[in-house]
Amino acid sequence: MNRIDISDRGGEARLRYLDGDFQVISPGAYVRCAVTGRGIPLDELRYWSVALQEAYVDAETSLRRHQEVAESSLRHR
């Protein structure tokens, strides 16, 4: 797959993450991964958290973030 430079396709979008879908608040070509800071083209966006309203670049990064949140929540009890 040839990667297209996301900066050529428009700016950063703002989304509302829903269960199984997302709603575009401000149009754009990509969102940023909450963990890595990498741009994720909207047509490649597959992983996000509804509770945290964050996008993730891949499944591994999503799992890592959810584990961090769970551990943090246990420490603050």
C-alpha distances in whole Angstrom, upper triangle without the diagonal:
4,6,9,13,14,18,17,17,20,22,22,23,26,25,28,26,28,28,25,24,24,26,26,29,27,25,22,18,17,20,20,20,24,24,21,22,18,17,15,14,16,13,12,15,17,19,23,26,29,32,30,28,25,22,20,16,16,19,20,21,22,25,26,27,29,31,32,33,35,36,37,39,41,42,44,46
4,6,10,12,15,14,14,18,20,20,22,25,25,28,27,29,29,26,25,25,27,25,28,26,23,20,16,16,19,20,20,24,24,21,21,17,15,14,13,16,14,13,16,18,21,24,27,30,33,31,29,26,22,20,17,18,21,22,22,24,26,27,28,30,32,33,34,36,38,38,40,42,43,44,47
4,6,9,12,11,12,15,16,17,19,22,22,25,24,27,27,25,23,23,24,23,25,23,21,17,14,13,16,16,17,21,21,18,17,13,12,11,10,13,12,11,14,16,19,21,25,27,30,28,26,23,19,18,14,16,19,20,20,22,24,25,25,28,30,30,31,34,35,35,37,40,40,41,44
4,6,9,8,8,12,14,15,17,20,21,24,24,26,28,25,23,22,23,21,23,21,18,15,11,12,15,16,17,21,22,19,17,14,11,11,9,12,12,12,14,17,20,22,25,27,30,28,26,23,19,19,16,18,21,23,22,23,26,27,27,29,31,31,32,35,36,36,38,41,42,42,45
4,5,6,7,10,11,13,15,19,20,24,24,27,28,26,24,22,23,21,22,20,17,13,10,11,13,14,16,19,20,17,15,12,10,11,9,13,13,13,15,19,20,22,25,27,30,27,25,22,19,18,15,18,22,23,21,23,26,26,26,29,31,30,31,34,36,35,37,40,40,41,44
4,5,5,7,8,9,11,15,17,20,20,23,25,23,21,19,20,17,19,16,14,10,7,7,10,11,14,17,18,16,13,10,7,8,6,10,11,11,13,16,18,19,22,24,26,24,21,19,16,16,14,17,21,22,20,21,25,25,24,26,29,29,29,32,34,33,35,38,38,39,41
4,6,6,7,9,12,15,18,21,22,25,28,26,24,21,21,18,19,16,14,10,8,9,11,12,15,18,20,17,14,12,9,11,10,12,14,15,16,20,21,21,24,26,28,26,23,20,18,18,17,20,24,25,22,24,27,27,26,29,31,30,31,34,35,34,36,39,39,39,42
4,6,8,11,14,17,20,23,24,27,29,27,25,23,22,19,20,17,14,11,9,11,14,15,18,21,23,21,18,15,12,13,11,14,15,16,17,21,23,24,27,28,31,28,25,23,21,21,19,22,26,27,25,26,30,30,29,32,34,33,34,37,39,38,39,42,43,43,46
4,7,10,11,15,17,20,21,24,26,24,21,19,19,16,17,15,11,8,6,9,12,14,17,21,23,21,18,15,12,12,9,11,12,13,15,19,21,22,25,26,29,27,23,21,19,20,18,21,24,26,24,25,29,29,28,30,33,33,33,36,38,37,38,41,42,42,45
4,7,9,12,15,18,20,23,26,24,21,18,17,14,15,12,9,5,5,8,11,13,17,19,22,20,17,15,12,12,10,11,13,15,16,19,21,21,24,24,27,25,22,20,18,19,18,22,25,27,25,25,29,29,27,29,32,32,31,35,37,36,37,40,41,40,43
4,6,10,13,17,18,21,24,23,20,17,16,13,13,10,8,5,6,7,9,11,14,17,19,18,15,13,10,11,10,11,14,15,15,19,20,19,22,22,25,22,19,17,16,18,17,21,24,26,23,23,27,27,25,27,30,29,29,32,34,33,34,37,38,37,40
4,7,10,13,15,18,21,21,18,15,14,11,11,8,8,5,6,5,5,8,11,13,16,15,12,11,8,9,9,10,13,14,13,16,17,16,18,19,21,18,15,14,12,14,15,18,21,23,20,20,24,24,21,24,27,26,25,28,30,29,30,34,34,33,36
4,6,10,12,15,18,18,15,11,10,7,7,5,5,4,6,6,6,9,12,14,17,17,14,13,10,10,9,8,12,13,12,15,15,14,16,16,19,17,13,12,11,14,15,18,21,23,20,19,23,24,21,23,26,25,24,28,30,29,29,33,34,33,35
4,7,10,13,16,17,14,10,9,6,5,5,7,7,10,9,7,10,12,13,16,17,14,15,12,12,12,10,14,15,13,15,15,13,14,14,16,14,10,10,11,14,16,19,21,23,20,19,22,23,20,21,25,24,22,25,28,26,27,30,31,30,32
4,6,9,13,13,10,6,6,5,5,7,8,9,11,10,8,11,12,13,16,18,16,16,14,12,12,10,13,14,11,13,13,11,12,11,13,12,8,9,9,13,15,17,19,21,19,17,20,22,19,19,23,23,21,24,26,25,25,29,30,29,31
4,6,10,11,9,6,5,6,7,10,12,13,15,13,11,13,14,14,17,19,18,18,17,15,15,13,15,16,13,14,13,10,10,8,11,10,7,9,10,14,16,18,19,22,19,17,20,21,18,18,22,22,20,22,25,24,23,27,28,27,29
4,7,8,7,4,6,9,10,13,14,15,16,14,11,13,13,13,16,18,17,18,16,14,15,12,14,15,11,11,10,7,7,5,9,9,6,8,8,12,14,16,16,19,17,14,17,19,16,15,19,20,18,20,23,22,22,25,27,26,27
4,6,5,5,7,11,12,15,16,18,18,17,15,17,16,16,19,21,21,21,20,17,17,14,16,16,13,12,11,9,8,6,9,11,9,11,11,14,17,17,17,20,19,15,18,20,18,17,20,21,19,20,24,23,22,25,28,27,28
4,6,8,10,14,16,19,20,21,21,19,17,19,18,18,20,22,23,22,21,19,19,16,17,17,13,12,11,9,9,7,10,12,11,13,13,15,17,17,16,19,18,15,17,20,18,16,19,21,19,20,23,23,22,25,27,27,27
4,7,11,14,16,19,19,20,19,18,17,18,17,18,20,22,22,22,20,17,17,14,14,14,11,9,9,9,10,9,13,14,13,14,13,14,16,15,15,18,18,15,17,20,18,17,20,22,21,21,25,26,25,27,30,30,30
4,7,10,13,16,15,16,16,15,14,17,16,18,20,22,21,20,18,15,15,11,12,13,10,9,10,9,11,10,13,15,12,13,12,14,16,16,16,20,19,16,18,21,19,19,22,24,22,23,27,27,26,29,31,31,32
4,7,9,12,12,13,14,13,12,14,15,16,19,20,19,19,16,14,13,10,12,13,10,10,11,9,10,9,13,13,10,11,10,13,15,16,17,20,19,16,19,21,19,19,23,23,22,23,27,26,26,29,31,30,32
4,6,9,10,12,13,13,12,15,17,17,21,22,21,20,18,15,15,11,13,15,12,14,14,12,13,11,15,15,11,13,13,16,18,20,21,24,22,19,23,24,22,22,26,26,24,26,29,28,28,31,33,32,33
4,6,6,9,11,11,11,14,16,17,21,21,19,19,16,14,13,10,13,15,13,15,15,14,15,14,17,16,13,13,13,16,18,20,22,25,22,21,24,25,23,23,27,27,25,28,31,30,29,33,34,33,35
4,7,9,12,12,12,15,17,17,21,22,20,20,17,16,15,13,16,18,15,18,18,16,16,15,17,16,13,14,14,18,20,22,24,26,24,22,26,27,24,24,28,27,25,28,31,29,29,33,34,33,34
4,7,10,11,11,14,17,17,21,22,19,19,16,15,14,12,15,18,16,19,19,17,18,17,20,18,15,15,15,18,20,23,25,27,24,23,27,28,25,26,29,29,27,30,32,31,31,35,36,34,37
4,7,9,10,14,17,18,22,22,19,18,14,14,12,10,13,15,14,18,19,18,20,19,22,20,17,16,16,18,19,22,24,27,24,23,27,28,26,27,30,30,29,32,34,33,33,37,38,37,39
4,6,8,11,15,17,20,19,16,15,11,11,9,8,11,13,13,16,18,17,19,20,22,21,17,16,14,17,17,20,23,25,23,22,26,27,24,26,29,29,28,31,33,32,33,36,37,37,39
4,7,11,13,16,19,18,15,13,9,8,6,6,8,10,11,14,16,16,19,20,23,21,18,16,14,15,15,18,21,23,21,21,24,25,24,25,29,28,28,31,33,32,33,36,37,37,40
4,7,10,13,15,14,12,10,6,5,4,5,8,9,8,12,13,13,16,18,20,18,15,13,10,12,11,14,18,19,17,17,21,21,20,22,25,25,24,27,29,29,30,33,34,34,36
4,7,9,12,12,9,8,6,5,7,7,10,10,8,12,11,11,13,15,17,15,12,9,7,9,9,13,16,18,15,15,18,19,17,19,22,21,21,24,26,25,26,29,30,30,32
4,6,9,8,5,5,4,6,9,10,13,12,10,13,12,11,13,15,17,14,12,9,7,8,8,12,15,16,13,13,17,16,14,17,20,19,19,22,23,22,24,27,28,28,30
4,5,5,5,5,6,7,10,11,14,12,10,11,9,9,11,14,15,12,11,7,5,5,5,9,12,12,9,9,13,12,11,13,16,15,16,19,20,20,21,24,25,25,28
4,6,6,8,10,10,14,14,17,15,13,14,11,9,10,13,13,10,9,6,6,6,8,11,13,13,9,9,12,11,9,12,14,13,13,16,17,16,18,21,21,22,24
4,6,8,11,12,16,17,19,16,14,15,12,11,12,15,15,12,12,9,8,7,8,10,12,11,7,8,11,9,7,11,12,11,12,15,16,15,18,20,20,21,24
4,5,9,10,14,16,18,16,14,15,13,13,15,18,19,15,15,11,10,8,8,10,13,11,8,10,13,11,10,14,15,14,16,19,19,19,21,24,24,25,28
4,7,9,13,15,17,15,14,16,14,14,15,18,19,16,15,11,10,9,9,12,15,15,11,13,16,14,13,16,18,17,18,21,22,21,23,26,26,26,29
4,6,10,12,15,12,12,14,13,14,16,19,21,18,16,13,10,9,7,11,14,14,11,13,16,16,15,18,20,19,20,23,24,24,26,28,29,29,32
4,6,9,12,10,10,13,13,13,16,19,21,18,16,13,10,10,8,12,15,16,14,15,18,18,17,20,22,21,22,25,26,26,28,30,31,31,34
4,6,8,6,6,9,10,11,15,17,19,17,15,12,8,8,6,10,13,15,13,13,17,17,16,19,21,21,22,24,26,26,27,30,31,32,34
4,5,5,6,10,12,13,17,18,21,20,17,14,11,11,10,12,16,18,16,16,20,21,20,22,25,25,25,28,30,29,31,34,35,35,37
4,5,5,9,11,12,15,16,19,18,15,13,10,11,11,13,16,18,17,16,20,21,20,21,25,25,25,27,29,29,30,33,34,34,36
4,6,8,12,13,17,18,22,21,18,16,13,13,12,13,16,19,18,17,21,23,22,23,26,27,27,29,31,32,32,35,37,37,39
4,6,9,12,15,17,21,19,17,15,11,11,9,10,12,15,15,14,18,19,19,20,23,24,24,26,29,29,30,33,34,35,37
4,6,8,12,14,17,16,13,11,8,8,7,8,11,14,13,12,15,17,16,17,20,21,21,23,26,26,27,29,31,31,33
4,7,10,12,16,15,13,12,8,8,8,7,8,12,12,10,13,15,15,15,18,20,20,21,24,25,25,27,29,30,32
4,7,10,13,12,11,9,6,5,7,6,6,10,9,7,10,12,11,11,15,16,16,17,20,21,21,24,26,26,28
4,7,9,8,7,5,4,5,9,9,9,12,10,7,10,12,10,10,14,15,14,16,19,19,19,22,24,24,25
4,5,5,5,5,7,8,12,12,11,13,11,8,10,12,9,9,12,13,11,13,16,16,16,19,21,21,22
4,6,5,7,9,12,15,15,15,17,15,12,14,16,13,11,15,16,13,15,18,18,17,20,22,21,22
4,6,8,11,13,17,17,16,18,16,13,14,15,12,10,14,14,11,12,16,15,13,17,19,18,19
4,5,9,11,15,16,16,17,14,11,13,14,10,10,13,12,9,12,15,14,13,17,18,17,19
4,7,10,14,15,16,17,15,12,15,16,12,12,16,15,13,16,18,17,17,20,22,21,23
4,7,10,12,13,14,11,9,13,13,10,11,14,14,12,15,18,17,17,21,22,21,23
4,7,9,11,12,10,8,12,13,10,12,15,15,14,17,19,19,20,23,24,24,26
4,6,7,9,6,5,9,10,9,11,13,14,14,16,18,19,20,22,24,24,27
4,7,8,7,8,11,11,11,13,16,16,17,19,21,21,23,25,27,27,30
4,6,5,6,9,10,11,13,14,16,17,19,20,21,23,25,26,28,29
4,5,5,6,9,10,11,12,14,15,16,18,20,21,23,24,26,28
4,5,5,6,9,10,11,12,14,15,17,18,20,21,23,25,26
4,5,5,6,9,10,11,12,14,15,16,18,20,21,23,25
4,5,5,6,9,10,11,12,14,15,17,19,20,21,23
4,5,5,6,9,10,11,12,14,15,17,18,20,22
4,6,5,6,9,10,11,12,14,15,17,19,21
4,5,5,6,9,10,11,12,14,15,17,19
4,5,5,6,9,10,11,12,14,16,17
4,5,5,6,8,10,11,12,14,16
4,5,5,6,9,10,11,12,15
4,6,5,6,9,10,11,13
4,5,5,6,9,10,11
4,5,5,6,9,10
4,5,5,6,9
4,5,5,7
4,5,6
4,6
4
